[in-house]
Amino acid sequence: MGRLVMKFGGTSVANIERIQNVARHVKREVDAGHEVAVVVSAMSGKTNELVAWCTEASPLHDAREYDAVVASGEQVTSGLLAIALQSLGIQARSWQGWQIPIRTSDAHASARIVEIDGSEIIKRFAERKEVAVIAGFQGIHAETGRITTLGRGGSDTSAVAIAAALRADRCDIYTDVDGVYTTDPRVVPKARRLDKVSFEEMLELASLGAKVLQVRSVELGMVHNMPIFVRSSFDKPEDIDPHGTPPGTLISSEEDSMENHVVTGIAFSKDEAQISVRRIEDKPGVAASIFGPLADANINVDMIVQNVSEDGKTTDLTFTVPAADFARAKQTITSAQDKIGYARFDSETDVAKVSVIGSGMRSHAGVAAQAFAALAARNINIRAITTSEIKFSVLIDAAYTELAVRTLHTLYGLDQV
Amino acid sequence: MGRLVMKFGGTSVANIERIQNVARHVKREVDAGHEVAVVVSAMSGKTNELVAWCTEASPLHDAREYDAVVASGEQVTSGLLAIALQSLGIQARSWQGWQIPIRTSDAHASARIVEIDGSEIIKRFAERKEVAVIAGFQGIHAETGRITTLGRGGSDTSAVAIAAALRADRCDIYTDVDGVYTTDPRVVPKARRLDKVSFEEMLELASLGAKVLQVRSVELGMVHNMPIFVRSSFDKPEDIDPHGTPPGTLISSEEDSMENHVVTGIAFSKDEAQISVRRIEDKPGVAASIFGPLADANINVDMIVQNVSEDGKTTDLTFTVPAADFARAKQTITSAQDKIGYARFDSETDVAKVSVIGSGMRSHAGVAAQAFAALAARNINIRAITTSEIKFSVLIDAAYTELAVRTLHTLYGLDQV
């Protein structure tokens, strides 16, 4: 017997029929003897509707009132799932963030969880075998007593934080995909589902566009060493053996893995724009003079490459921004040319970033070199390279994205056999 | 300067445009120097949607979960109205029932208000001139910490209870009609809006089908002597002089009225069925033997007429039930014939009740006698009569309902001139 947190997203609770399907998933785990807390999102579409109303009422609106409005979506789902569970003969009750309480910071609309008191829920596990159905995405700011929300996708974070507070054995994230893949299956049909990835690898995969989990939930799982299991909510509850190994991806600490993947997956993002600022005076503070104004303009800078200068006097700086922000970024940099002090502004708006992720890179030399050779063999020009401990990224012409991803996927032995 | 509670129902907050219209009504009162608390219902249709989901999840559902689900409707409106008020430059914040708190009994789905702590809201009136936007219809059961609701239409009751707790000068109920009428204007085009009625009169008018206000809110107004002003939310806020006398009906204690109406209004209800149980043994407990089983079957009995028996041995008992319940009522009575001990069961399913209400009846003799004569002159047969201090009702054939209402409306000088 163990203690489980099960989290279901918006598409999994989109209507009453699906909520009843979720109830059967929960019943399966309860019948297998587990203590269960369920975390639910709003029914799909509901949060968008509520957000749209806030914006219609006033484009600039009080985040505290926004939170009161949008938190209602999860409240509805929690009550409905409790009802559906009870009708299957399972003891269940709903919990709103303020009832537990889930204490958060006062950063309304993007609050951070400060503390969760899981004692009453744990007591009820023992005394009544009661399933806790918890509204995700929300909490309360203790000092003001007002409802807070964690920001879009925050239910994943709720689930992992609650799992930690309840000292659960695992946090199961039920979603509309059946796990984390080596790359986007729409680009590489031979992409494989990963049985296991480490928190660190998942952070790189998630932030690079494998939109399975909210990044913060993975960080939280890493901090609390809470294993997260990503699995499909569309599997028939009756087809799953609760004692078997269901399909899905387990995200856990590296130490728990039998072996590290050298390469775990290939991520990519199109719609990048590359900016090169040439022959900048090579002196302290020059990077700040470029990236400060971009940050002030709320432009998200991704890859940054600065080479050691040849003459010790000037250097070239290359970085990428989202294609949608390119015009503003260009305006920001060129209007400050005198202040920054550079000779030339080059740019290319049709580029893509391809990243290779794997915690085994730490101990395996030459992983990146293989990629450069394979891409060269395909005549794919590498515009820039950045590396980190468990990842390297290359910037290429966008037209070659799919070819590059498929080439690397095969190169590192990720193709399904 | 005074202190006002303003309550807006579902049709008045049906979409963002109407919520913005409500905000302008509130601004008018704030600009006139009033301290204002606003009580809101769910956007029209929302509560029905939420209730339907609960029923779809399980026809027999936990009232505690039902409350968590349906209370979300008012939560949404309160946040949206606070946003709309702020965008007009007015200090405002939303309050959920549990935040104030509005403490209620634990009778989920039909809880009664136990206590409201208005101190924080009053403090904020003084310190910040802040408008309190309160989610109607809901509260919290203090011992369990769970959300409760007051039952359908409960926002009227919330508003009056909050007005009492805040020691407001008046509770304004904005609705889709502009007041309480002498009778249904669809039946009598010459029906007049009443400027003033007493709580007692309103109770009789409300329970008899003038569905302007929830009956409990009027009872509460009477207990706390809180004047209630019924007015239209569809008037243009800009057209109303906050210092003038807007159209509407003031419901207050009789003592506040300059004079009592002899007759205030004519109420009626069709879809009644009349049952007469003939020659029952006239002994103690016989009424209980009839009405007990009907109550057990959840059949609402309205008029009850029992005459003094002629021979001192048997009596006839006549009463009415809703037409929809007639078949069940008949079954209940006839299957217990031996136990009750009666000779004959008569019934008539096509009858209507017409009631004449007026607190002046207390001091004016012969009011009812005038009605009987006027109805007789129109050849309308009176099947049964009941009277109370400020009301009398006659049971007639349903076909004559409109004629009877119009006749009495003219008789008592209620027609518009």
Interface residues (C-beta under 8 A of the other chain):
Chain A: I16 I19 Q20 L50 W53 C54 E56 A57 S58 L60 H61 D62 R64 E65 Y66 D67 A68 V69 A71 S72 G73 Q75 V76 S78 G79 L80 A82 I83 A84 Q86 S87 R93 S94 Q96 W98 Q99 G145 R146 I147
Chain B: I16 I19 Q20 L50 W53 C54 E56 A57 S58 L60 H61 D62 R64 E65 Y66 D67 A68 V69 A71 S72 G73 Q75 V76 S78 G79 L80 A82 I83 A84 Q86 S87 R93 S94 Q96 W98 Q99 G145 R146 I147
